[in-house]
Amino acid sequence: MLPVLVVLTAIELGSGLVLDTFEGTLLRYPSLLVLVPVTIGMAGNLGSILAARLSTAFHLGLLTFDPTDDQLAGNAVATVGLAVTVFPFVGAGAWLLQWLLSEPALAFGTVVLVALTSGVALAVLAVLVTLTATYAAYHFELDPDDVVIPVVTNVCDVLGVLVLFGAVRLFV
């Protein structure tokens, strides 16, 4: 696991450097600053939930990597569905917190749209990363409990920063 952890640490450093480049935008729009840790955390959580479900199915012998596998598709759709229901509340909460502390710099709809767009994109990416990591663990005969969740959470941290600021660039 040491080589995997070293690579993941380097990826996390890259995430911090990307976050640093958007410091001015975050300071200009504090409600977006609130979205950063929540979005990153939720992306990792979505990926971890899916990874745990796939790992359990793998150990029980129920997981096939066939695109027509109902269990695989159902878990992927549930992950995206969870993001669609949770991320608008995350955006609304970020805007409400900003409203309670001072005058919001962004409209309510804009913050919710940024949160929803980044959340759905992250859910789709989390599904892809989780499926890829689970398949790689299966292919290399590694225990997915040991490999998949660390890989997914770290990669989703980086993707969380990139996708959030991609959504900011689109809507702000």
C-alpha positions in Angstrom: 0.0 0.0 0.0 2.9 2.4 0.5 3.4 3.2 -3.2 -0.4 3.8 -3.5 -0.4 6.1 -0.5 2.7 8.1 -1.8 0.9 8.7 -5.1 -2.3 9.7 -3.4 -0.4 12.1 -1.2 1.1 13.8 -4.3 -2.4 14.0 -5.8 -3.7 15.7 -2.6 -0.9 18.2 -2.8 -2.0 19.0 -6.4 -5.5 19.6 -5.1 -4.2 22.1 -2.6 -2.3 23.9 -5.3 -5.4 24.1 -7.5 -7.4 25.4 -4.5 -4.7 28.1 -3.9 -5.2 29.4 -7.5 -8.9 30.2 -6.7 -8.2 32.1 -3.5 -9.3 35.4 -4.9 -12.6 34.0 -6.2 -13.3 32.4 -2.8 -12.6 35.6 -0.9 -14.9 37.5 -3.3 -17.8 35.0 -2.9 -17.7 33.6 0.7 -20.7 31.3 0.0 -18.4 29.5 -2.4 -15.8 29.2 0.3 -18.4 27.4 2.4 -19.0 25.0 -0.5 -15.4 23.9 -0.8 -15.0 21.5 2.2 -18.6 20.3 2.0 -18.3 19.5 -1.7 -15.0 17.7 -1.3 -16.3 15.8 1.7 -19.6 14.8 0.0 -17.7 13.6 -3.1 -15.5 11.4 -1.0 -18.5 10.1 0.9 -20.5 9.3 -2.2 -17.5 7.4 -3.6 -16.9 5.6 -0.3 -20.5 4.5 0.1 -20.4 3.1 -3.4 -17.0 1.5 -2.9 -18.3 -0.2 0.3 -21.3 -1.6 -1.4 -19.3 -2.9 -4.4 -16.7 -4.4 -2.1 -19.4 -6.2 -0.1 -20.9 -7.5 -3.4 -17.5 -8.5 -4.5 -16.8 -10.5 -1.4 -20.2 -12.2 -1.6 -19.6 -13.1 -5.2 -22.5 -11.0 -6.5 -20.5 -8.5 -8.4 -19.9 -8.8 -12.1 -18.4 -6.1 -14.2 -21.0 -6.6 -16.9 -22.6 -3.3 -18.0 -26.0 -5.0 -17.8 -25.5 -6.0 -14.2 -28.6 -4.7 -12.4 -26.8 -4.4 -9.0 -24.0 -2.4 -10.5 -26.3 -0.1 -12.4 -28.7 0.3 -9.4 -25.8 1.4 -7.1 -24.5 3.8 -9.7 -28.0 5.4 -10.2 -28.5 5.5 -6.4 -25.2 7.4 -6.0 -26.2 10.0 -8.6 -29.7 10.2 -7.2 -28.3 10.9 -3.7 -26.2 13.7 -5.1 -29.2 15.2 -6.9 -31.1 15.3 -3.6 -28.3 16.4 -1.3 -26.3 19.0 -3.2 -29.2 21.6 -3.6 -29.5 21.6 0.2 -25.7 22.0 0.5 -25.9 25.1 -1.8 -29.0 26.5 0.0 -27.2 26.0 3.3 -24.0 27.8 2.1 -26.1 30.7 0.8 -28.1 30.9 4.0 -25.0 30.9 6.2 -23.6 33.7 4.1 -26.9 35.6 4.4 -26.9 35.2 8.2 -23.4 36.6 8.4 -23.4 39.4 5.8 -24.9 40.4 2.5 -24.6 37.5 0.0 -22.4 38.4 -3.0 -24.2 35.8 -5.2 -27.8 35.1 -5.8 -29.5 32.1 -4.0 -30.2 30.4 -7.4 -26.6 30.8 -8.5 -25.1 29.1 -5.4 -27.7 26.3 -5.6 -27.0 25.8 -9.3 -23.2 25.7 -8.7 -23.7 23.2 -5.9 -26.1 21.0 -7.8 -24.0 21.0 -11.0 -20.8 20.2 -9.2 -22.5 17.6 -7.1 -24.0 15.7 -10.0 -20.8 15.9 -12.0 -18.9 14.6 -8.9 -21.3 11.8 -8.4 -20.8 10.6 -12.0 -17.0 10.9 -11.6 -17.1 9.1 -8.3 -19.0 6.2 -9.9 -16.4 6.0 -12.7 -13.5 6.2 -10.3 -15.0 3.7 -7.9 -15.8 1.2 -10.7 -12.3 1.6 -12.1 -10.6 1.2 -8.7 -12.8 -1.8 -7.8 -12.1 -3.5 -11.1 -8.4 -2.8 -10.8 -8.4 -4.4 -7.3 -10.2 -7.4 -8.7 -7.9 -7.6 -11.7 -4.7 -7.4 -9.5 -6.2 -9.8 -6.9 -6.1 -7.1 -4.1 -8.6 -6.8 -1.3 -10.9 -3.9 -2.4 -11.5 -3.0 1.3 -7.9 -2.1 1.6 -7.4 -0.3 -1.8 -10.6 1.1 -3.2 -11.8 3.5 -0.4 -8.4 5.3 0.0 -8.1 5.7 -3.8 -11.6 6.9 -4.2 -11.6 9.4 -1.4 -8.3 10.9 -2.4 -9.2 11.1 -6.1 -12.6 12.5 -5.3 -11.0 15.2 -3.1 -9.0 16.4 -6.1 -11.9 16.1 -8.5 -14.1 17.9 -6.0 -11.9 21.0 -6.2 -11.6 20.9 -10.0 -15.3 20.3 -10.6 -16.5 22.9 -8.1 -14.3 25.6 -9.7 -15.4 24.4 -13.2 -19.0 25.0 -12.1 -18.0 28.4 -10.7 -16.4 29.3 -14.0 -19.6 28.3 -15.8 -22.1 30.1 -13.6 -20.4 33.0 -11.9 
